[in-house]
């Protein structure tokens, strides 16, 4: 309820704030994920320190991507700060659409940012977005249900083990699904998950000549495995479940396993989780081919070029993504609830090292290699995306075809054939081949 209410407020603010913004205020577009909601709760402290009011436009992930992309490409000027990620940042930075963050204060300590995060949020060596939190993906699982099934989760499981465990942990009579995974359409939702998963099956989006690869056995194996496992052991309606839907299911005790963003660890072990005391963690699965199915991402704050509030926006970015914010959240809510994955100093802190998921999160982030994401060579950078401007549009359409197959509206073979046609047409139109 809270998330939807905030999103509604954000949508309302979008209409009104654009036409009237006080001189001492900034407008921020962000995603309705838990860490961002938490950040909004502390905004009054930023205002008290700086005198700058903050207007929030809080949106569901797919809607946020659409809104900020439209605004930046049309120079709409509705936002002073945008929440974007590793896909958009280098492309938009190259286009001159973002303000370079090359003059942040010494106290901010840019050198403390994890290299994987700073690198993914830079273009040509210049930082264009500051990571609020960084993530990979990993297995989160119910230790009690795993034990009841007579199994032990390996630190580095295979997909075969995950599917077998999911089947044994499923208890339909008690509304327990062995596994919950994203099936929701959207390149950053279900599209991100199935792409990262496909890497571990030896699949790739494009070959070295930019020819789409959905007509390969590796992609057929990936999608058939996913659908088969989810039909056996997943929740009803998984084709429309994304990050927030699966988080809710897991917190309610309705998932034996959930493979998703490492940032979710603090929420499945937090006060809102009914299973907080029985959650374990493992690396994302593989198939023994040398690539795991974990991704690399950061939700980051960037300033669109042309804003009239550049100085104020930089003040907020330093406040929200700096060391002081981490210390503030730790003091008020405990170290488990600080934004993870962005700063080297956090993982050197003994207090944070004591958090049960901190090591697995860092190991997952460090094992992700966006420069070599697939078993066979590819011409693109990115694990759950290909860092080319055309990708978002293609992958949104492709992921919709996959979701239709998950829902039983078409076969996997039909979905893959449509995906191949969609990608081929788009790449030819863009001049790649």
N, C-alpha and C positions, 0 to 999 in steps of 0.2 A: 504493500500500500504506500509506504513512504517513498519508494523509488518512483512509482507511477505519479504520485502527487508532485514530487519534485520535478519530474519530467514535464508535467503539465504546467507547473509554474514557469519552467524554463521556456516552454513553447510560447507561453503568454508573454514572457519577458522579451522574447525575440521580436515580437510585434511592436512593443512599446518602447523598449530601450533604444532601438535604432533611431527613433525620432527625437528622443529627449534623453540626454546623458549629462549629468552634472559635470562640471569641470574637474572635480576631484574624485571621479569614479572611473572604473574600468569595467568592461564586460568580457566575461570569460565563457567560452563554450567548452563543455566537458562531458565525459561519459558517466553513466549512472552506475559505475562500479563502486564497491564498498569503500575503497581507499579514498576515492574522490568525494564521496558523501562525507566521509570522516573529515577530510580537509575543509569542506565547506563549514563544518561545525566549528572550526577554529578561526574562520575568517574575521570575526569580530576583533580578535587579537591583532591581526594585521592592520585593520582599520584604526584601532586604538594607537598602534605604534606609528602609523604613517599619515593618518587623516584621509586615506584613500578608501572610498567605498567600493565594494565589489558586487557587481550584478552577475548572477549565475544563469547560464542557459544549460540545463542538464538534460541530456538526451540519451536514448537507447543507442547502442553501439552503431548499428547500421544507419540510423537516422543521423547521428553525429557526423559520420564520415560523409554522408551525402551533403549535409548542410555546410560543413566547413569547406568541402571541396568546391561547392557551388559559389560560396562567398569569396574564396580566394581567387578562383579563376575569373569571376566577373568583377573583381575589385569592389565587392559589395560594402565592405567597411563596417559590418555589423559587430565585429569582435576585435578586441584589443589583444586577447590571448586565445589561442586555439589549442585544444588537446589533440595531438596527432602522434604518429608513431614512426617506426623505422622505415616503413614503406614510403610515406609521403615526404619525410624531411629532406633526404638528399635530392629528390626530384624537384621539390619546390624551392629548395635552396639554390639549386643549379639555375632555376628559372628566374631567380631574383625576387621571389614572392615572399621571402621571409627576412626578417631583420637578423643579421649576424650577431651571435652572442659572444663576440670576441673582446668585450670590454667589461666583463663581470668583475666584481671587486676581488681583491686578494683574499678577503675573509671567506668568500664563497668557495675558493679552492677548487677550481676546475680540474686540476691534476688529480684530485681524489676520486673523480668519477671512474667507475670501472671501465677499462679500455674497450670492452665489448659494447658498452652502452654509448660512450662518447663517439666511438667509431661509427656506429650505426646511425647516429644522429648528426653526422657531419657530412659536408661535401667539400672536397678538395682541401681537407685539413681544417676547415672552419666549422665550429659548432653552430648549429642553427636551431636546436631545441634542447631543453634541459630535461633530463629524465626525472619524472616524479617517482616512478618506480620501474624497475626492470624485472623481466621474468623469462623463464623458460617454461617447459611443461614437464610434469612428472605424474606418477601414479600416487593417488591418495586412496587408502583402502581401510576397511573396517578390520581391525586386528581380531576382534571377537568372532566375526563371521568367518574369517580366514581359518582361525583355529577350529571352529565348529565344523568346517568343511574338511578338516584333517590335512590342511596344506600349510606350507610356509612360503611366504613371499620372498623371492630372491631379491637382492639389492638391484640386480640388473635383469629383469624378467624378459622372456620372449613373448611374442604375440600368442604362440600356441599355449603357453602356460596361462596367459591372461584369459583366453577364451574358455579353457577348461575350468579355471577357477570361477569365472563368471557363471558358468552353467551350474556349478556345485553350490554357489552362494545364493542363487536365485530361489526365492520362496514366494511364489505367487499368492499363496493363501494369506500371507502376512504382509503383502505389498512391499516386498523387498526385491529389488532388481539387482542382479549380479553386477551389472555395470551400467554407468550413465555416461554418455558421450554426446558431443555436439552433432546434431543433424540439421540445424537451422541454416537456411539459405543466407548467403552473405559471404563475401570473400574473406572477411576477418572473423567470421563465426564458424559455421560448419566447413566452409571452404578452407580455412586455416588448418583445422584439425585433419581433414582428409588429405591435404597436401603434405603436411608433416608426416602423417602415417605412411603415405605413398613412398616417401623417401626410403623408409626402412624395407619396403617391398621391392626396391630397385627401380621404381618408376621415376619419371621426371616430366615436367610440363612441356619442355621443348628440347629437341636434340641440338647439337652444336651448330646446326644451320637454321635454327629457330622454327623447325617444323614441329607442330603440336604432336603429342605422343599418346593421346587418349585411345588410340586404336591398338595399343600394345597389350600383351598378356600381363605385364606388371600392373597396369592400371586396372585391368579386369580382376586380377587377383586381389588388389587392394579393396576395391569397392564391394566385391562379392563377399570378402571376408568380413568387412565392416557390417554390411547389411545382415549377413548370416548370424553374426555374433549378437547384434542388437535385436534382431527378431527373436532369437532364443532367450536372451537374458536382459534386454534393455526395457526401459519404461514404455508404456503406451504413449504414442504421440512423440516419440523421440525425434522424428523428422522436423519438428518445430522447436526443439529445445536448444538453447544456447548456453552461454556461461552462467547467466543469472538463474535460469530455470534449473540447471543441474546443481548449482550451488544450493538452492533451496531444497531440492530433493535429498541431497547428501546430508544437509543439516537436519532434516527431518528423520534421518535414519532409513531412507528408502533406497540407498545405493550401497552395494558391497564394495564397488570400486568406482573411482572417477579419475580419468586421465585428462588433465587440463592445466591451466596456468598455475605456476608455482605460487603466485600471489594469493591464491585461494587458501593456502595452508593456514593463515591466521584466522580465517573465517570458519573453516571446518573444525578448528580446535578452540574456537572462541565461545563467548557466553551465549550466542544465539544457536549453537549447535547442540543437538540432543545427544550426539555421539562423540563429544569433544575428548573424552577420556580414552577412546579406543580407536585412534586414527594412526596409521603408519604410513610411511612414505618410501617410494622406490623410484629408480630411474625409469623414464619412458621406455616402452618395449622396443625390441628389435627382432630381426629375423636371421641374425647371424651373418648379415651381408656387409657389416661394417658401418652402418648408419642407424642410429636410433631415431625414434619418431618424435623427438622434442624440438620445439621451436625456439626462436629468440625474438624478444619484443621489448619495447619500452613504451609506456604511455608517458608522453613528454609534453612540456609546455613551450609553445613557440609564439612569436609575435609576427603577425602579418605586416608586410611592408605597406607603408602608407598610413598606418595608425597615427592618430594625433596624440596618443598617450604612450609613446615608446618608453620614456623615462619611468613612468608609473608602472608600466607592464614589467620592466626589468626589475623594479623593486619587488613586485609580487613574485616573480620567478625566483629571485634570490631567496626570498622568505620561504616559499613553499618547497623548494627543492634543495635547500641548504641543510647544513648539519644541525642548526638550531631547531628546525622543525622536527627532525628526528628525535632530538633530545626532549622536546616538549611533549611529543606523543608518548615517548617512553615513560616520562615522569607521570603522565596522567593516566595512561592506559596499559602500560607494560611494554617490554621490549618486543613481545610477539606481534604487536599491532603496529609497529613502525613500517613505513613504506620500504619494501625490500629491493634488493637487486640493483641499486644505483651507485653506491659508494663503497670504495675499498675499505675505508675506515670502519664501516659498520661490521664487516666480516672479520676485522681484526679485534673487535671489541669483545672481551670475555663475557660480558653480560649478554650479548647477542649470540655468541657461540653456544650459550647454554639453551637457547631456544631449539626445540626438537627438530624443526625442519630447516634450520639455517644452513647446515652443511649440505643437505640434499639439494636445496635451492641453488647454492653456489656451484656445486658439482654439475648440476644440470645446465646452468648458464655457461660454465666454462667448457662443457662438452659440445655445445652447439657451434657449428662452423658455417656461417652464411656464405663464405667464399668457396666452400666445397660441400654443398648441401646434399648431393645425390651420389649414388653408387657409380653411375657413369657420368662423364663430363657434361657440363652444361655451360651455356654462354651467359648465364645470369647470376646475379648475387641475390641471396635471400633463401630462407629455409621454407617458411610457410607462404611465401610469395616470391614472385620474380620482380626485381626492382626496375620495371619499365613502366612508363605512363599508361600503357594500354592494359596492364594486368588487371587493375581493379574492375574495369567494366567487363572484361572477358570472364574473370573469375566469379563475379557476381552472377552472371548468367549461367555459367557452368555449375556453380553450387546449387542453383535453383533446380537444374536438371537432376542433380544427385538427390536433393531433398525429395523431389517427386518420385524417384525410384525407391527411396527409403519408405515413403508413404504408400507404396504399392500402386502408384498411378501409372507407372511404366516399368519395364524391366531394366536391369542394370545395363544390359547390352544396348538398349535403346538410348539410355541416358549417356553412355559413353560415345555412341555414334553422334548424338546431338552435340556433345561437348567438343568432339573432334571437328565437326562442321563449324560450330561457333568460333572456336579458336582459329581455325584455318582461315575463315573469311576475314576475321578481324586482323590477323597478322598480315595477310595479303593486302588488305586495304591500307594498313599502316606502312607497307613497303618493306617488310622484313623478308618476304620470300614471294 
